[in-house]
Amino acid sequence: MAQNKNGNAELPVIIIFTDGDENQSREWDRNSIAQLIKSKEAEGWTFVFLGANQDAFAEGADNERD
């Protein structure tokens, strides 16, 4: 594990930004990715998921009309 200049362990923070729509992988599926994330979280990794559902832009446009 990497250490910072103070000798403390550095733990990764993984940020995933997605609309959740495209997944053309032939090697990874939802279950295998979930298992990998769970194992890395057990090691102290942090995962942050950012994104919007597929109608976010449409909803935003509707709010502008109000």
Secondary structure as UniProt FT lines:
FT   TURN            5..6
FT   STRAND          13..18
FT   HELIX           30..42
FT   TURN            43..44
FT   STRAND          46..51
FT   TURN            54..55
FT   HELIX           56..65
//
